[in-house]
Amino acid sequence: MARRLRIRHTTRVPYAQPASSSHNEVRMTPLTLPGQTTLDARVTVQPATAVWSYWDYWGTQVTGFDLIDPHEDLTITASSLVETSAPGPLPAAPDWAALAEQAAGSRLLEFAGPTSRTSVPKKLVKKARAAAEGLGPHEAAVAVSGMVADRVAYLPGTTGVNTSPAEAWAQRAGVCQDITHLTIALLRGLGLPARYVSGYLHPEREAELNRPVAGQSHAWIEYWAGDWCGYDPTNRVRAGEDHVVVGRGRDYDDVTPHKGIYRGVPGGAPEVSVEFTRVA
């Protein structure tokens, strides 16, 4: 049964002193995909200014805008209405040799090697290979995700945006971004192409209709096993109708929700809130 979710993602950027100008790009608009249809989406900005949109290299919708007059703060509100449905059966996975051949001759190569955010020591890759020994691609993805979730507890506030996968593993704690980066790194180490998914996860499976619920942005993985397959290692589940995809890329840097620069005095941390309302 399809679900309809209304999402309101608000980011407020306060400045230590008024900024004389700022230049921004936002990735907060859900995609339309098999199993997910964006019925309405808009991005508004205060102070009011003109916005424009384009699709980046990875297929994510980007909203850009400039503020050229002095302003004391910046508020970005992304509102969307999305219809989602449960995922279909997993595709028949090729064997590991066929998978390697597919990756070598296609854009899958972009999701097969390490990046600065998905590099791990060789000893961790050896652990992942041991966990996946004798398993097919689907089973290996679940096994490695479970290995990461067993090791790295979800504890908000324990890591920062620049925490490496190895650091999250060593301190046994992190957030969904850390768990996702670590899982991607290990799956790529097995030879399984994997990509980072940025989006939203409704926090209450059986939420009442029309009752707003506070939530947050979320991250999970997609791995290639004959087709892209979504899996949420933080929650140990397949990505389903409560997951809303905004963007995919090699790692967080390709899908950052808000990037911006401003001219002014440094200081002021962004304030982010996400509200979900199940409407059907």
Accessible surface in RSA format (square Angstrom, percent):
REM  Atomic radii and reference values for relative SASA: ProtOr
REM  Chains: A
REM  Algorithm: Lee & Richards
REM  Probe-radius: 1.40
REM  Slices: 20
REM RES _ NUM      All-atoms   Total-Side   Main-Chain    Non-polar    All polar
REM                ABS   REL    ABS   REL    ABS   REL    ABS   REL    ABS   REL
RES MET A   1   206.92 107.2 145.80  96.5  61.11 145.5 122.52 104.2  84.40 111.8
RES ALA A   2    46.67  42.9  30.46  47.0  16.20  36.9  30.58  43.1  16.09  42.6
RES ARG A   3    13.50   5.7  13.43   6.8   0.07   0.2   6.60   9.0   6.90   4.2
RES ARG A   4    92.23  38.7  92.23  47.0   0.00   0.0   7.18   9.8  85.05  51.5
RES LEU A   5     0.00   0.0   0.00   0.0   0.00   0.0   0.00   0.0   0.00   0.0
RES ARG A   6   113.56  47.7 112.29  57.2   1.27   3.0  43.02  58.8  70.53  42.7
RES ILE A   7     1.32   0.7   1.02   0.8   0.29   0.7   1.08   0.8   0.24   0.6
RES ARG A   8   121.73  51.1 119.94  61.1   1.78   4.2  28.84  39.4  92.88  56.3
RES HIS A   9     4.77   2.6   4.77   3.3   0.00   0.0   2.49   2.6   2.28   2.7
RES THR A  10    30.44  21.6  30.12  30.5   0.31   0.7  24.74  33.2   5.70   8.6
RES THR A  11     4.50   3.2   4.50   4.6   0.00   0.0   3.02   4.1   1.48   2.2
RES ARG A  12    84.60  35.5  84.60  43.1   0.00   0.0  30.53  41.7  54.06  32.8
RES VAL A  13    15.63  10.3  15.63  14.2   0.00   0.0  15.63  13.6   0.00   0.0
RES PRO A  14    26.00  18.9  25.63  23.4   0.37   1.3  25.80  21.3   0.19   1.2
RES TYR A  15    22.89  10.7   2.82   1.6  20.07  52.2   1.18   0.9  21.71  26.8
RES ALA A  16    62.55  57.5  24.58  37.9  37.97  86.4  35.85  50.5  26.70  70.7
RES GLN A  17   102.47  57.3  99.40  72.6   3.07   7.3  23.53  50.1  78.94  59.9
RES PRO A  18    78.23  57.0  62.85  57.3  15.38  55.9  62.85  51.9  15.38  95.6
RES ALA A  19     0.02   0.0   0.00   0.0   0.02   0.0   0.02   0.0   0.00   0.0
RES SER A  20    48.00  40.6  42.95  57.3   5.05  11.6  43.21  92.0   4.79   6.7
RES SER A  21    21.51  18.2  21.51  28.7   0.00   0.0  11.54  24.6   9.97  14.0
RES SER A  22     1.31   1.1   1.31   1.7   0.00   0.0   1.31   2.8   0.00   0.0
RES HIS A  23    77.39  42.3  73.77  51.3   3.62   9.3  52.09  53.7  25.30  29.4
RES ASN A  24    15.01  10.4   3.46   3.3  11.55  27.8   3.40   8.2  11.61  11.2
RES GLU A  25    46.12  26.5  45.88  34.7   0.24   0.6  13.89  26.9  32.23  26.3
RES VAL A  26     0.74   0.5   0.07   0.1   0.67   1.6   0.07   0.1   0.67   1.8
RES ARG A  27    19.29   8.1  17.00   8.7   2.29   5.4   0.45   0.6  18.84  11.4
RES MET A  28     4.98   2.6   1.10   0.7   3.87   9.2   1.62   1.4   3.36   4.4
RES THR A  29    11.36   8.1  10.15  10.3   1.22   2.9   7.31   9.8   4.06   6.1
RES PRO A  30     5.29   3.9   0.20   0.2   5.08  18.5   0.20   0.2   5.08  31.6
RES LEU A  31    11.93   6.6  10.82   7.7   1.11   2.8  11.93   8.4   0.00   0.0
RES THR A  32    89.68  63.8  63.41  64.3  26.27  62.6  53.08  71.3  36.60  55.3
RES LEU A  33    38.17  21.3  28.14  20.1  10.02  25.2  33.27  23.4   4.90  13.2
RES PRO A  34   140.13 102.1 107.18  97.7  32.96 119.8 119.61  98.8  20.52 127.5
RES GLY A  35    40.19  49.6   0.00   N/A  40.19  49.6  22.60  62.0  17.59  39.4
RES GLN A  36     9.91   5.5   8.10   5.9   1.81   4.3   6.08  12.9   3.82   2.9
RES THR A  37    57.10  40.6  57.05  57.8   0.06   0.1  29.31  39.4  27.79  42.0
RES THR A  38    30.69  21.8  11.78  11.9  18.91  45.1  11.78  15.8  18.91  28.6
RES LEU A  39    76.57  42.6  42.16  30.2  34.41  86.5  45.98  32.3  30.59  82.3
RES ASP A  40    56.31  39.4  49.68  49.5   6.63  15.7  21.46  50.5  34.85  34.8
RES ALA A  41    38.75  35.6   9.72  15.0  29.03  66.0   9.90  13.9  28.85  76.4
RES ARG A  42   142.91  60.0 133.18  67.9   9.73  23.2  53.21  72.7  89.71  54.4
RES VAL A  43    19.36  12.7   5.45   4.9  13.90  33.5   5.45   4.7  13.90  37.7
RES THR A  44    72.83  51.8  68.63  69.6   4.20  10.0  58.76  78.9  14.07  21.3
RES VAL A  45     8.51   5.6   0.26   0.2   8.25  19.9   0.70   0.6   7.81  21.2
RES GLN A  46   112.65  63.0 111.10  81.2   1.55   3.7  46.40  98.8  66.25  50.2
RES PRO A  47    52.75  38.4  46.74  42.6   6.01  21.9  52.28  43.2   0.47   2.9
RES ALA A  48    83.38  76.7  56.76  87.6  26.62  60.6  57.57  81.1  25.81  68.4
RES THR A  49    48.25  34.3  18.61  18.9  29.64  70.6  14.94  20.1  33.31  50.4
RES ALA A  50    82.62  76.0  64.23  99.1  18.39  41.8  75.00 105.6   7.62  20.2
RES VAL A  51    63.16  41.6  37.91  34.3  25.25  60.8  37.91  32.9  25.25  68.5
RES TRP A  52   125.75  50.5 118.27  57.2   7.48  17.6 111.21  59.3  14.54  23.6
RES SER A  53    65.51  55.4  34.32  45.8  31.19  71.8  20.85  44.4  44.66  62.6
RES TYR A  54    93.14  43.5  85.62  48.7   7.52  19.6  77.67  58.4  15.47  19.1
RES TRP A  55   158.04  63.4 134.60  65.1  23.44  55.0 105.80  56.4  52.23  84.7
RES ASP A  56    23.39  16.4  10.84  10.8  12.55  29.7  15.34  36.1   8.04   8.0
RES TYR A  57   134.91  63.0 106.84  60.8  28.07  73.0 102.38  76.9  32.53  40.1
RES TRP A  58    47.38  19.0  24.73  12.0  22.65  53.2  17.76   9.5  29.62  48.1
RES GLY A  59    35.47  43.7   0.00   N/A  35.47  43.7  29.17  80.0   6.30  14.1
RES THR A  60     0.47   0.3   0.47   0.5   0.00   0.0   0.25   0.3   0.21   0.3
RES GLN A  61    43.92  24.6  43.50  31.8   0.42   1.0   2.97   6.3  40.95  31.1
RES VAL A  62     0.00   0.0   0.00   0.0   0.00   0.0   0.00   0.0   0.00   0.0
RES THR A  63     4.78   3.4   4.76   4.8   0.01   0.0   1.47   2.0   3.31   5.0
RES GLY A  64     2.52   3.1   0.00   N/A   2.52   3.1   2.52   6.9   0.00   0.0
RES PHE A  65     0.09   0.0   0.00   0.0   0.09   0.2   0.00   0.0   0.09   0.2
RES ASP A  66    52.05  36.5  45.60  45.4   6.45  15.2   8.99  21.2  43.06  42.9
RES LEU A  67    11.37   6.3   9.98   7.1   1.40   3.5  11.37   8.0   0.00   0.0
RES ILE A  68   134.06  76.3 112.73  84.0  21.33  51.4 112.76  81.2  21.31  57.8
RES ASP A  69    99.18  69.5  96.86  96.4   2.32   5.5  26.69  62.8  72.48  72.3
RES PRO A  70   102.22  74.5  81.38  74.2  20.84  75.8  81.64  67.4  20.59 128.0
RES HIS A  71    10.88   5.9   3.18   2.2   7.69  19.7  10.73  11.1   0.15   0.2
RES GLU A  72   130.64  75.0 120.64  91.3  10.00  23.8  37.89  73.3  92.75  75.7
RES ASP A  73    44.79  31.4  44.41  44.2   0.38   0.9   1.98   4.7  42.81  42.7
RES LEU A  74     1.35   0.8   1.35   1.0   0.00   0.0   1.35   0.9   0.00   0.0
RES THR A  75    35.75  25.4  34.84  35.3   0.91   2.2  22.77  30.6  12.98  19.6
RES ILE A  76     0.00   0.0   0.00   0.0   0.00   0.0   0.00   0.0   0.00   0.0
RES THR A  77    15.63  11.1  14.85  15.1   0.78   1.9   5.34   7.2  10.29  15.6
RES ALA A  78     5.12   4.7   3.37   5.2   1.76   4.0   3.58   5.0   1.54   4.1
RES SER A  79    31.99  27.0  30.35  40.5   1.64   3.8  23.13  49.3   8.86  12.4
RES SER A  80     6.87   5.8   4.22   5.6   2.65   6.1   3.86   8.2   3.01   4.2
RES LEU A  81    23.91  13.3  23.75  17.0   0.16   0.4  23.75  16.7   0.16   0.4
RES VAL A  82     0.00   0.0   0.00   0.0   0.00   0.0   0.00   0.0   0.00   0.0
RES GLU A  83    51.12  29.3  49.19  37.2   1.93   4.6   3.25   6.3  47.87  39.1
RES THR A  84     3.21   2.3   1.77   1.8   1.44   3.4   3.21   4.3   0.00   0.0
RES SER A  85    45.34  38.3  39.36  52.5   5.98  13.8  25.28  53.8  20.06  28.1
RES ALA A  86    57.66  53.0  41.19  63.6  16.47  37.5  41.19  58.0  16.47  43.6
RES PRO A  87    57.71  42.1  30.59  27.9  27.12  98.6  40.99  33.8  16.72 103.9
RES GLY A  88    43.76  54.0   0.00   N/A  43.76  54.0  29.99  82.3  13.77  30.8
RES PRO A  89   133.42  97.2 105.61  96.3  27.81 101.1 115.53  95.4  17.89 111.2
RES LEU A  90    71.40  39.8  48.59  34.8  22.81  57.4  48.65  34.2  22.75  61.2
RES PRO A  91    45.12  32.9  31.02  28.3  14.10  51.3  42.57  35.2   2.55  15.8
RES ALA A  92   101.04  92.9  68.19 105.2  32.85  74.7  79.56 112.0  21.48  56.9
RES ALA A  93    38.29  35.2   7.76  12.0  30.53  69.4   7.98  11.2  30.31  80.3
RES PRO A  94    23.87  17.4  11.12  10.1  12.75  46.3  22.95  18.9   0.92   5.7
RES ASP A  95    95.48  66.9  82.36  82.0  13.11  31.0  43.26 101.8  52.22  52.1
RES TRP A  96    83.27  33.4  78.23  37.9   5.05  11.9  73.23  39.0  10.05  16.3
RES ALA A  97    78.60  72.3  61.50  94.9  17.11  38.9  70.39  99.1   8.21  21.8
RES ALA A  98    37.53  34.5  33.14  51.1   4.39  10.0  36.33  51.2   1.20   3.2
RES LEU A  99     0.33   0.2   0.33   0.2   0.00   0.0   0.33   0.2   0.00   0.0
RES ALA A 100    59.30  54.5  51.33  79.2   7.97  18.1  55.21  77.7   4.10  10.8
RES GLU A 101   135.07  77.5 122.69  92.8  12.38  29.5  48.20  93.2  86.87  70.9
RES GLN A 102    71.57  40.0  61.04  44.6  10.52  25.1  38.16  81.2  33.41  25.3
RES ALA A 103     8.58   7.9   8.58  13.2   0.00   0.0   8.58  12.1   0.00   0.0
RES ALA A 104    69.09  63.5  49.12  75.8  19.97  45.4  50.58  71.2  18.51  49.0
RES GLY A 105    70.07  86.4   0.00   N/A  70.07  86.4  36.90 101.3  33.16  74.3
RES SER A 106    53.79  45.5  32.80  43.8  20.99  48.4  46.59  99.2   7.20  10.1
RES ARG A 107   134.77  56.6 125.98  64.2   8.79  20.9  78.18 106.9  56.59  34.3
RES LEU A 108    17.87  10.0  16.74  12.0   1.12   2.8  16.89  11.9   0.98   2.6
RES LEU A 109   102.86  57.3  92.20  66.0  10.66  26.8  92.38  64.9  10.48  28.2
RES GLU A 110    56.66  32.5  42.84  32.4  13.83  32.9  32.63  63.1  24.03  19.6
RES PHE A 111    13.81   6.9  13.81   8.6   0.00   0.0  13.81   8.4   0.00   0.0
RES ALA A 112    29.18  26.8  17.61  27.2  11.56  26.3  18.08  25.5  11.10  29.4
RES GLY A 113    28.54  35.2   0.00   N/A  28.54  35.2  25.83  70.9   2.71   6.1
RES PRO A 114   105.59  77.0  81.57  74.4  24.02  87.3  82.40  68.0  23.19 144.1
RES THR A 115    29.09  20.7  18.68  18.9  10.41  24.8  29.09  39.1   0.00   0.0
RES SER A 116   104.96  88.7  66.79  89.1  38.16  87.9  57.66 122.8  47.30  66.3
RES ARG A 117    36.36  15.3  32.83  16.7   3.53   8.4  15.38  21.0  20.98  12.7
RES THR A 118     2.53   1.8   0.00   0.0   2.53   6.0   0.00   0.0   2.53   3.8
RES SER A 119    56.56  47.8  47.18  63.0   9.38  21.6  36.45  77.6  20.10  28.2
RES VAL A 120    29.04  19.1   4.00   3.6  25.04  60.3   7.62   6.6  21.42  58.1
RES PRO A 121    55.14  40.2  42.76  39.0  12.38  45.0  54.54  45.0   0.60   3.7
RES LYS A 122   172.68  84.2 167.52 102.8   5.16  12.3 110.01  99.0  62.66  66.7
RES LYS A 123   139.64  68.1 133.85  82.1   5.79  13.8  77.47  69.7  62.16  66.2
RES LEU A 124     3.19   1.8   3.19   2.3   0.00   0.0   3.19   2.2   0.00   0.0
RES VAL A 125    21.46  14.1  21.46  19.4   0.00   0.0  21.46  18.6   0.00   0.0
RES LYS A 126   139.93  68.3 133.37  81.8   6.57  15.6  77.72  70.0  62.21  66.3
RES LYS A 127   104.77  51.1  97.32  59.7   7.45  17.7  48.95  44.1  55.82  59.5
RES ALA A 128     0.00   0.0   0.00   0.0   0.00   0.0   0.00   0.0   0.00   0.0
RES ARG A 129   134.09  56.3 128.02  65.3   6.07  14.4  43.81  59.9  90.28  54.7
RES ALA A 130    71.42  65.7  49.98  77.1  21.44  48.8  55.27  77.8  16.16  42.8
RES ALA A 131    40.68  37.4  14.24  22.0  26.44  60.1  27.04  38.1  13.63  36.1
RES ALA A 132    10.30   9.5   4.91   7.6   5.38  12.2   5.25   7.4   5.05  13.4
RES GLU A 133   143.45  82.4 118.34  89.5  25.11  59.8  47.41  91.7  96.04  78.4
RES GLY A 134    83.04 102.4   0.00   N/A  83.04 102.4  40.76 111.8  42.28  94.7
RES LEU A 135    61.82  34.4  53.99  38.6   7.82  19.7  56.66  39.8   5.15  13.9
RES GLY A 136    27.91  34.4   0.00   N/A  27.91  34.4  19.45  53.4   8.47  19.0
RES PRO A 137     6.85   5.0   6.85   6.2   0.00   0.0   6.85   5.7   0.00   0.0
RES HIS A 138    22.45  12.3  22.02  15.3   0.43   1.1  22.27  22.9   0.18   0.2
RES GLU A 139    96.16  55.2  89.44  67.7   6.71  16.0  46.26  89.5  49.90  40.7
RES ALA A 140     0.00   0.0   0.00   0.0   0.00   0.0   0.00   0.0   0.00   0.0
RES ALA A 141     0.00   0.0   0.00   0.0   0.00   0.0   0.00   0.0   0.00   0.0
RES VAL A 142    71.28  46.9  70.17  63.5   1.11   2.7  70.17  61.0   1.11   3.0
RES ALA A 143    31.64  29.1  15.60  24.1  16.05  36.5  26.64  37.5   5.01  13.3
RES VAL A 144     0.00   0.0   0.00   0.0   0.00   0.0   0.00   0.0   0.00   0.0
RES SER A 145     0.87   0.7   0.80   1.1   0.07   0.2   0.87   1.9   0.00   0.0
RES GLY A 146    16.08  19.8   0.00   N/A  16.08  19.8  15.78  43.3   0.29   0.7
RES MET A 147    35.29  18.3  27.95  18.5   7.35  17.5  27.07  23.0   8.22  10.9
RES VAL A 148     0.00   0.0   0.00   0.0   0.00   0.0   0.00   0.0   0.00   0.0
RES ALA A 149    16.41  15.1   4.44   6.8  11.98  27.2   4.98   7.0  11.43  30.3
RES ASP A 150   107.45  75.3  72.99  72.7  34.45  81.5  29.26  68.9  78.19  78.0
RES ARG A 151    59.45  25.0  51.35  26.2   8.11  19.3  13.17  18.0  46.28  28.0
RES VAL A 152     2.07   1.4   0.10   0.1   1.98   4.8   0.10   0.1   1.98   5.4
RES ALA A 153    49.04  45.1  40.55  62.6   8.49  19.3  48.18  67.9   0.85   2.3
RES TYR A 154    84.11  39.3  64.60  36.8  19.51  50.8  56.63  42.6  27.48  33.9
RES LEU A 155    90.25  50.3  89.99  64.4   0.26   0.7  90.25  63.4   0.00   0.0
RES PRO A 156    88.29  64.3  66.56  60.7  21.73  79.0  66.79  55.1  21.51 133.7
RES GLY A 157    75.35  92.9   0.00   N/A  75.35  92.9  36.89 101.2  38.47  86.2
RES THR A 158    60.67  43.2  33.81  34.3  26.86  64.0  41.67  56.0  19.00  28.7
RES THR A 159    27.19  19.3   0.45   0.5  26.73  63.7   8.17  11.0  19.01  28.7
RES GLY A 160    44.66  55.1   0.00   N/A  44.66  55.1  37.34 102.5   7.32  16.4
RES VAL A 161    76.77  50.5  64.50  58.4  12.27  29.6  68.72  59.7   8.05  21.8
RES ASN A 162   118.19  81.5  94.36  91.2  23.83  57.4  33.70  81.1  84.49  81.7
RES THR A 163    22.65  16.1  14.26  14.5   8.40  20.0   6.08   8.2  16.57  25.1
RES SER A 164    38.37  32.4  34.51  46.1   3.86   8.9  34.23  72.9   4.14   5.8
RES PRO A 165     2.13   1.6   1.33   1.2   0.81   2.9   1.82   1.5   0.31   1.9
RES ALA A 166    32.00  29.4  28.15  43.4   3.85   8.8  28.61  40.3   3.39   9.0
RES GLU A 167    93.97  53.9  89.18  67.5   4.79  11.4  37.47  72.5  56.50  46.1
RES ALA A 168     0.09   0.1   0.09   0.1   0.00   0.0   0.09   0.1   0.00   0.0
RES TRP A 169    26.18  10.5  26.18  12.7   0.00   0.0  19.34  10.3   6.85  11.1
RES ALA A 170    73.09  67.2  49.98  77.1  23.11  52.6  53.07  74.7  20.02  53.0
RES GLN A 171    83.53  46.7  57.47  42.0  26.06  62.0  35.17  74.9  48.36  36.7
RES ARG A 172   134.99  56.7 130.29  66.4   4.70  11.2  43.63  59.6  91.36  55.4
RES ALA A 173     9.61   8.8   9.61  14.8   0.00   0.0   9.61  13.5   0.00   0.0
RES GLY A 174     0.00   0.0   0.00   N/A   0.00   0.0   0.00   0.0   0.00   0.0
RES VAL A 175    36.57  24.1  36.57  33.1   0.00   0.0  36.57  31.8   0.00   0.0
RES CYS A 176    16.24  12.3  16.24  18.1   0.00   0.0   0.00   0.0  16.24  17.5
RES GLN A 177    21.37  11.9  21.37  15.6   0.00   0.0   7.41  15.8  13.96  10.6
RES ASP A 178     2.44   1.7   1.20   1.2   1.24   2.9   1.29   3.0   1.14   1.1
RES ILE A 179     2.42   1.4   2.31   1.7   0.10   0.3   2.42   1.7   0.00   0.0
RES THR A 180     0.00   0.0   0.00   0.0   0.00   0.0   0.00   0.0   0.00   0.0
RES HIS A 181     1.91   1.0   1.91   1.3   0.00   0.0   0.64   0.7   1.28   1.5
RES LEU A 182     0.09   0.1   0.09   0.1   0.00   0.0   0.09   0.1   0.00   0.0
RES THR A 183     0.00   0.0   0.00   0.0   0.00   0.0   0.00   0.0   0.00   0.0
RES ILE A 184     0.00   0.0   0.00   0.0   0.00   0.0   0.00   0.0   0.00   0.0
RES ALA A 185     5.40   5.0   0.17   0.3   5.23  11.9   0.68   1.0   4.71  12.5
RES LEU A 186     0.08   0.0   0.08   0.1   0.00   0.0   0.08   0.1   0.00   0.0
RES LEU A 187     0.00   0.0   0.00   0.0   0.00   0.0   0.00   0.0   0.00   0.0
RES ARG A 188    14.56   6.1   4.62   2.4   9.94  23.7   4.94   6.8   9.61   5.8
RES GLY A 189    22.52  27.8   0.00   N/A  22.52  27.8  15.78  43.3   6.74  15.1
RES LEU A 190    30.43  16.9   7.27   5.2  23.15  58.2   9.90   7.0  20.52  55.2
RES GLY A 191    39.35  48.5   0.00   N/A  39.35  48.5  32.90  90.3   6.45  14.4
RES LEU A 192     0.25   0.1   0.00   0.0   0.25   0.6   0.17   0.1   0.07   0.2
RES PRO A 193     0.23   0.2   0.17   0.2   0.06   0.2   0.17   0.1   0.06   0.4
RES ALA A 194     0.00   0.0   0.00   0.0   0.00   0.0   0.00   0.0   0.00   0.0
RES ARG A 195    27.74  11.6  27.74  14.1   0.00   0.0   0.00   0.0  27.74  16.8
RES TYR A 196     5.11   2.4   5.11   2.9   0.00   0.0   0.40   0.3   4.70   5.8
RES VAL A 197     0.00   0.0   0.00   0.0   0.00   0.0   0.00   0.0   0.00   0.0
RES SER A 198    10.69   9.0  10.69  14.3   0.00   0.0   1.98   4.2   8.71  12.2
RES GLY A 199     2.26   2.8   0.00   N/A   2.26   2.8   1.31   3.6   0.95   2.1
RES TYR A 200     5.02   2.3   5.01   2.9   0.00   0.0   2.63   2.0   2.39   2.9
RES LEU A 201    37.29  20.8  32.37  23.2   4.92  12.4  32.37  22.7   4.92  13.2
RES HIS A 202     5.91   3.2   0.00   0.0   5.91  15.1   0.00   0.0   5.91   6.9
RES PRO A 203    67.11  48.9  30.42  27.7  36.69 133.4  38.48  31.8  28.63 177.9
RES GLU A 204    66.68  38.3  62.28  47.1   4.39  10.5  29.35  56.8  37.33  30.5
RES ARG A 205   116.71  49.0 107.95  55.0   8.75  20.8  56.14  76.7  60.57  36.7
RES GLU A 206   136.96  78.6 111.83  84.6  25.13  59.8  61.35 118.7  75.61  61.7
RES ALA A 207     2.54   2.3   0.03   0.0   2.50   5.7   1.12   1.6   1.42   3.8
RES GLU A 208   114.27  65.6 106.18  80.3   8.09  19.3  42.56  82.3  71.71  58.5
RES LEU A 209    96.39  53.7  76.83  55.0  19.56  49.2  76.83  54.0  19.56  52.6
RES ASN A 210   105.72  72.9  85.12  82.3  20.60  49.6  27.63  66.5  78.10  75.5
RES ARG A 211    91.14  38.3  88.96  45.4   2.18   5.2  48.61  66.4  42.53  25.8
RES PRO A 212    75.05  54.7  60.46  55.1  14.59  53.0  60.87  50.3  14.18  88.2
RES VAL A 213    11.42   7.5   7.67   6.9   3.74   9.0  11.36   9.9   0.06   0.2
RES ALA A 214    89.02  81.8  66.86 103.2  22.16  50.4  68.31  96.2  20.70  54.8
RES GLY A 215    24.90  30.7   0.00   N/A  24.90  30.7   9.93  27.3  14.97  33.5
RES GLN A 216   102.04  57.1  99.83  73.0   2.20   5.2  32.93  70.1  69.11  52.4
RES SER A 217    36.22  30.6  26.87  35.9   9.36  21.6  25.00  53.2  11.23  15.7
RES HIS A 218    19.35  10.6  14.57  10.1   4.78  12.2   7.72   8.0  11.62  13.5
RES ALA A 219     3.79   3.5   3.79   5.8   0.00   0.0   3.79   5.3   0.00   0.0
RES TRP A 220     1.04   0.4   1.04   0.5   0.00   0.0   0.03   0.0   1.01   1.6
RES ILE A 221     0.00   0.0   0.00   0.0   0.00   0.0   0.00   0.0   0.00   0.0
RES GLU A 222    12.62   7.2  12.62   9.5   0.00   0.0   0.31   0.6  12.31  10.1
RES TYR A 223     5.88   2.7   5.88   3.3   0.00   0.0   1.12   0.8   4.76   5.9
RES TRP A 224    46.30  18.6  46.30  22.4   0.00   0.0  46.30  24.7   0.00   0.0
RES ALA A 225     0.00   0.0   0.00   0.0   0.00   0.0   0.00   0.0   0.00   0.0
RES GLY A 226    33.36  41.1   0.00   N/A  33.36  41.1  10.99  30.2  22.37  50.1
RES ASP A 227    75.34  52.8  75.34  75.0   0.00   0.0   9.46  22.3  65.88  65.7
RES TRP A 228    56.10  22.5  33.59  16.3  22.50  52.8  21.35  11.4  34.75  56.4
RES CYS A 229     5.82   4.4   1.64   1.8   4.18   9.8   4.87  12.3   0.95   1.0
RES GLY A 230    17.78  21.9   0.00   N/A  17.78  21.9   4.47  12.3  13.31  29.8
RES TYR A 231    18.36   8.6  18.36  10.4   0.00   0.0   9.90   7.4   8.45  10.4
RES ASP A 232     0.01   0.0   0.01   0.0   0.00   0.0   0.00   0.0   0.01   0.0
RES PRO A 233     0.03   0.0   0.00   0.0   0.03   0.1   0.01   0.0   0.02   0.1
RES THR A 234    25.71  18.3   6.81   6.9  18.90  45.0   6.95   9.3  18.76  28.4
RES ASN A 235    67.92  46.8  49.94  48.3  17.98  43.3  16.87  40.6  51.05  49.3
RES ARG A 236   117.31  49.3 100.46  51.2  16.86  40.1  44.82  61.3  72.49  43.9
RES VAL A 237    69.69  45.9  65.13  59.0   4.56  11.0  69.69  60.5   0.00   0.0
RES ARG A 238    90.00  37.8  77.93  39.7  12.07  28.7  45.25  61.8  44.75  27.1
RES ALA A 239    18.60  17.1  10.34  16.0   8.25  18.8  10.72  15.1   7.88  20.9
RES GLY A 240    19.80  24.4   0.00   N/A  19.80  24.4  12.27  33.7   7.53  16.9
RES GLU A 241    25.76  14.8  24.53  18.6   1.22   2.9   0.96   1.9  24.80  20.2
RES ASP A 242    16.03  11.2  15.37  15.3   0.66   1.6   5.79  13.6  10.24  10.2
RES HIS A 243    13.11   7.2   8.64   6.0   4.47  11.4   8.18   8.4   4.94   5.7
RES VAL A 244     0.00   0.0   0.00   0.0   0.00   0.0   0.00   0.0   0.00   0.0
RES VAL A 245    14.70   9.7  14.70  13.3   0.00   0.0  14.70  12.8   0.00   0.0
RES VAL A 246     5.33   3.5   5.33   4.8   0.00   0.0   5.33   4.6   0.00   0.0
RES GLY A 247     0.29   0.4   0.00   N/A   0.29   0.4   0.29   0.8   0.00   0.0
RES ARG A 248    46.13  19.4  45.08  23.0   1.05   2.5   3.74   5.1  42.38  25.7
RES GLY A 249     0.02   0.0   0.00   N/A   0.02   0.0   0.02   0.1   0.00   0.0
RES ARG A 250    91.03  38.2  91.03  46.4   0.00   0.0   7.55  10.3  83.49  50.6
RES ASP A 251     7.63   5.3   7.63   7.6   0.00   0.0   0.09   0.2   7.53   7.5
RES TYR A 252    41.34  19.3  41.34  23.5   0.00   0.0  18.86  14.2  22.48  27.7
RES ASP A 253    59.43  41.6  56.65  56.4   2.78   6.6  24.23  57.0  35.20  35.1
RES ASP A 254    15.06  10.6   9.17   9.1   5.89  13.9   4.49  10.6  10.58  10.5
RES VAL A 255     1.52   1.0   0.80   0.7   0.72   1.7   0.80   0.7   0.72   1.9
RES THR A 256    15.23  10.8  15.17  15.4   0.06   0.1  12.80  17.2   2.43   3.7
RES PRO A 257    26.31  19.2  26.31  24.0   0.00   0.0  26.31  21.7   0.00   0.0
RES HIS A 258    43.42  23.7  26.26  18.3  17.16  43.9  18.82  19.4  24.59  28.6
RES LYS A 259    81.33  39.7  75.10  46.1   6.23  14.8  50.21  45.2  31.12  33.1
RES GLY A 260    42.19  52.0   0.00   N/A  42.19  52.0   8.27  22.7  33.92  76.0
RES ILE A 261   124.93  71.1 119.17  88.8   5.75  13.9 124.00  89.3   0.93   2.5
RES TYR A 262    76.97  35.9  48.82  27.8  28.15  73.2  45.43  34.1  31.53  38.9
RES ARG A 263   178.80  75.1 172.47  87.9   6.33  15.1  54.40  74.3 124.40  75.4
RES GLY A 264    40.96  50.5   0.00   N/A  40.96  50.5  17.12  47.0  23.84  53.4
RES VAL A 265    62.75  41.3  60.76  55.0   1.99   4.8  62.63  54.4   0.12   0.3
RES PRO A 266   113.55  82.8 100.41  91.5  13.15  47.8 103.03  85.1  10.53  65.4
RES GLY A 267    38.02  46.9   0.00   N/A  38.02  46.9  29.05  79.7   8.96  20.1
RES GLY A 268    47.50  58.6   0.00   N/A  47.50  58.6  16.03  44.0  31.48  70.5
RES ALA A 269    76.28  70.1  62.09  95.8  14.18  32.3  65.79  92.6  10.49  27.8
RES PRO A 270    81.23  59.2  62.35  56.8  18.89  68.7  62.35  51.5  18.89 117.4
RES GLU A 271    91.85  52.7  83.53  63.2   8.32  19.8  43.41  84.0  48.44  39.5
RES VAL A 272    89.12  58.6  52.81  47.8  36.31  87.5  53.45  46.4  35.67  96.8
RES SER A 273    68.33  57.7  62.03  82.8   6.30  14.5  49.10 104.6  19.23  26.9
RES VAL A 274     5.68   3.7   0.86   0.8   4.82  11.6   1.35   1.2   4.33  11.8
RES GLU A 275    74.71  42.9  73.45  55.6   1.26   3.0  15.69  30.3  59.02  48.2
RES PHE A 276     0.00   0.0   0.00   0.0   0.00   0.0   0.00   0.0   0.00   0.0
RES THR A 277    18.51  13.2  18.51  18.8   0.00   0.0  10.77  14.5   7.74  11.7
RES ARG A 278    45.91  19.3  45.80  23.3   0.11   0.3   0.00   0.0  45.91  27.8
RES VAL A 279    40.97  27.0  22.50  20.4  18.47  44.5  22.50  19.5  18.47  50.1
RES ALA A 280    50.92  46.8  36.31  56.0  14.61  33.2  50.92  71.7   0.00   0.0
END  Absolute sums over single chains surface
CHAIN  1 A    13086.8      10125.1       2961.7       7523.7       5563.0
END  Absolute sums over all chains
TOTAL         13086.8      10125.1       2961.7       7523.7       5563.0
